Amino acid sequence: MVLSRALIALSESEKAERLVRREFFARSVVSRFVAGDGLADAIAAGEGLRREGIGAILDLLGEGTTDAVGAEGAADEYCRALRELHTRGLDATISVKLSQLGLNVDRGVCVENLLRVCGQARESGSSVELDMEGSADVDASLDVYRQVQRQHPDVRIALQAYLRRTPQDVESIRGLSPRVRLVKGAYAEDPAVALQHRDEIDEQFVFLAEWLARYGSAPAFGTHDERLIDRIVPLLQRAGAEDYEFQLLYGVRSDLQLRLAREGTKVRVYIPYGDAWFPYLTRRLAERPSNLRFFLRAALSARRNRG
C-alpha cells in the first residue's frame, strides 16, 4: 500500500511527468495501456475486442479544463467519438471526466456540455459513463449526475469503494435506481477520507455490490481482482440481478477478460486514448505490482540498448 500511495502521488507531479516523457522507452510502455494518441487508435482497439465478444468504453485522457472554450472542445470530441462508434457499429460507450466538461469552471457549463454529449449518445444508440475523480469533486459530480439523470436515466456514474462516504452516497441516490460503476479507487486520499487497507476496501466493495444488486440498475464493476469477482457473481445471482457487467482496463489481464466473456459474463474494456497519459499510467502502475515490473523491465532494457 505504501508503494501504491507513492505512485498515486507521483501521478500528480509535473516534474516526474517531464522526466518520464523524456525517456524514449516510455512510448513502448504506454502503448500497452493506452490505445494511442487518436480516436482511430481507440476504434481499432475496440474492433479487436469485438472479435472476442467483448464491448468497449472509450476514454479521452485528460483532466481539468480551465475555461469554457476548452470544456466545449472536450464535449465536441466526445460527440465525434459517439458518431464514429455509431458508424462502425461498435458495442461501445464513452466515459467522460466532468472536469473536462467544465465542472471546476462553471457548473452550468458542465451540465450543458454533458447534456449535449448524452443527447448525441442517445441519437447514436450508445450511453455515457461518468468517471469519478478526487474526493473533493464527489459532491459536485453527484449534483451534476442528478440533474442529467432526469433526462438521461441510462447515464452511469462511477463511485469509489475506498471512500468512507460512498455508502451514504449510494443511499442519497437510491430513489433514482442509479446506474453505477463501482471501482476501488485510484487517487491519493487522506486516511480520514478513504480506507487504506486492502481487506477493508474489499469488504466495502462487496457491501456496495450487494447494495447495487438490490437497489441499482445495470451495475458495472471495475476490478481485475478475481477473488472479488468470485464473491460478487454469486451475490448478484442470488439477488436476481441480470443486466450487470464487469469492466476491465485495456492492457491489463486480457486472460481474465477472455475467461469472463467465454463464461457468458458481459465484459467491457476501458480503452484510454490521447496524449495526456502520464497520470493515467502511474495510477495503473499503483494498482498492480506486475504492471510496475513491466515498466521497470522496459526501462532497464532501454538503458542497456543505449549503453
N, C-alpha and C positions, 0 to 999 in steps of 0.2 A: 504493500500500500504506500510506503514511503516513496519508492521509485515512481509509482503511478502519479502521486501528487506532485512530485518534482517535474515530471514530464508535462503534466497538465499546466502547471505554472509556466513552464518553458514555452508552451503554445502561445502565450501572451507576450513573449519577449521579441521586440523588433530587432534587437541586436542578434539574438540567436537565429532569427529568420534570415537576416542578411548573411550570416556566416554559412548556414546550410545551403542557401541558394548559390553561393559562390563555388561550392564543391560540385564538380561535374558528375559525380556519381549520383547526386540527388535525383536527377530526372529518371534514372532507371529504377530507383526505389519508388518514386512517386507513381510511376506507371503501373505498379502492381495494385495500388489502392485508389487511383484516380484514373478515370477512363481517358482523359485527355483535356486539351485546352478548350475545345469547342463542342457545340451541340452535336455535330456529326459524329464525334467520337463516342458520346454517350449513347446516341441512337444505335451505333454499330454494336456497342456492348449489349444493349437491350435486345438486338436481333439475335445475338449469340445465345442469350438466356432463353429467348422464346423457343429455340430449337430443343431446349431441355425441359420445356414445360414450366418455366419459371417467369414470373412477372417482374416488372421493373419499377423503380421510383427514381426519377431524375432529380438531382440536386445541383443547382448552380452555386458553386462555392463563393463565399464572400459574406462578410458580416458588417453591419452597421454603416448604412449610407448616412451622409452628413447634411444632405439638403434634399428638397422636394424633387429637384430635377433628377438626381441620382436614383431616388426611390421610384420615380415614374419610369426611368430607364430599366430598372430591375423588373418591374411589372411587365414592361414590353417584352423583355427577354423570356419571362415565364410564359406569356401568351404565345410567343413564337414557338416555344418548345411544345406547348399543347397542340398547336395547329400541326406541327410536324409529326407528333405522335399519332394524331388522327389520320394524317395522310398515309403513314406507314402501317396503320392498323395494329399498333403495338398494344399489348395489355400492360399499360403503364400509367402511373400517376406522377405528380410532381410534388416535391417537398420544398417549402419556402421558409425562409427566415424572416420574421416580421421586422427585424431591424433593417433588413434590406429594403423593405417596403415603406420605411419611414417611421417605425414605431417610436424611435427616440428623437424624431424631428418634429412630428405633428401627428397626434393620434388620429385625427380626422383624415389626414392624407393617407395614413396607413390603411384605415378601413376602406377608403375609396379605392385604393390600389388593389387591396385584397378582393373586394367585391368584383372588380373588373377581371381579375385572374380567375376567380371562381365562376364567373359568368362564361368566360372562354372555356373553362373546363367542362361546364355543363354542355355547351354547344359542341364540344369535341368528344363528348362521351367519356370523359375522364373525371378525376376528382383531385382534390388538393389536400396535402398533409402540411400541417404547421409544425416546424421544428420548435423545440423549446431551447432557449439559451440560458444564460446565467440566472440565478435565483432572484436577482434584482428586477428581472423582466417578467416574472411569473404573473404578478397581479395585472399588469398592463396586457400581457398576452391573453390571459383568460378573459379580460374585458373585451378585447377585440374578437376573440372566438365567440363569445356570447352574442355580440352584435351581428356577426356574419352568419352564425349558425341558424339564425331565424329564417334567413332566405336560402341558405345552402346547408341543409341538415347533414349532407354527406361529407362535409369538411371534417377532417380528423386532426386532433391536436396531440402532440407528444407531451407526456408527463414523465417526470424522473423519479424512480423509486427511491433513490437515496436521499431525497429531500424530506425532512421531517414533516413538512407541511402537506405533503401530497395526499394523505388520507382525508384531510379536511378539504383539499381542493376538489377531489372527485365528488365528495358529498355536496359541495357547493354547486355542481353542475348536474347533479343526479336527475333533476327534473327534465333535462334535455335528452335523456337516453344517449349520452355522449359517445361519439366515436373517438377512441383514444389509442394512441400508440404508446405502449409502456416500455420505457428503456431504463437502464440502471442509472445513467447519469455520467457525464464526462467533463465536468468543469471543476476547477479548484474551488471548494466551498469550505467555509469555516465549520468546525465540528458542532457549533451551536445551530447551524443551519442544515447540515447534511450528516447522515450516518457515515461513519468512516470504516467500519469493519465489514468484511465480505458476508459473514453469516447474517449480520443484522440486515444488510441490504437485500440479501436473498429472501429472508423471511418477509420483509415488507413487500418485495416484488410478488411473492406468492399470494400474500394477503390482497394486494391490489388486483392481481389477475383474477382472483375469485370474485372480487367486487365487480370487476368489469364483466365477467361472465354472467352475473346476475342482473346488473343494472345498466350496463352499457350496451352498445350495439356495434357489431363488426369490429371487435377489438383486434389490435395488432400488437405483437410482442417482439421487440427488438433485442434479441440476445443470441449469442453463439454458445451459451452455456448449456451443454447437453443435460447436465443434472437438473437444471431448472426446466428445460423443455420437457423432460421425462416426468417431472412433477406436475407441470401445468396441463399437459394434454389430458390426462385422466380427469383432472379437476374440471376442465372445460366440457368434457363429455358427460360427466355427472350432472353438470348444470344445464345440459341440453343445448349448449352453445354450438352453432354450426358454422356461421359466417365469420370465422376468425382466420388469422394468418400469422405467419412468422416472417419477420423482416431481418435480413442479414446484410452485411456490408460487402460491397464489391472488393474482391481480392482476399477475403477472409473466409476460411472454412468452406471452400467450394464443395468439398466432400459432404459436408453437412447439408448444404443447400440441395444437392442432388439426392441425398438419402431421404430427406423430408418430402421432396417433390415426388419421388418414386413411391413413397408410402401413401400418397394421396393427400398430403397436407398442402394447403395453399402457401406458397412461398413467393416473396418478392425480395429483390436485391436492390439495395440503396446504391445508386450509381452517381458519385460526385464527378463533376467536370468543371473546368475553369482554371485560371491561373492562381487563384488565392488558396493554394493547397497547404501552406505550412501549418496553420492552426489545426486543420483537419487531420493532417498526417500525424502530428505529435500526439493528438488525443487518441488516435488509433494505436500508436505505439504504447501509450499508457494502459490501454485496455488489455493487451495480450503480450506477455513477455516474448512469445515466439515471433511476433512482429518486430520487436526490438532486436532480437538476434539476427533476423533477416537484414535489417538496416545496417547493423554493425558489420556483418559479413560483407555486404556490398561496399561499405566504406573501406574496410581493410583490403579487399581485393583491388579496389580502385587505386589505393595508395601504392600497393605492390607493383601494379602495372605502370604507375608513373615513375616509380623508383628504378 
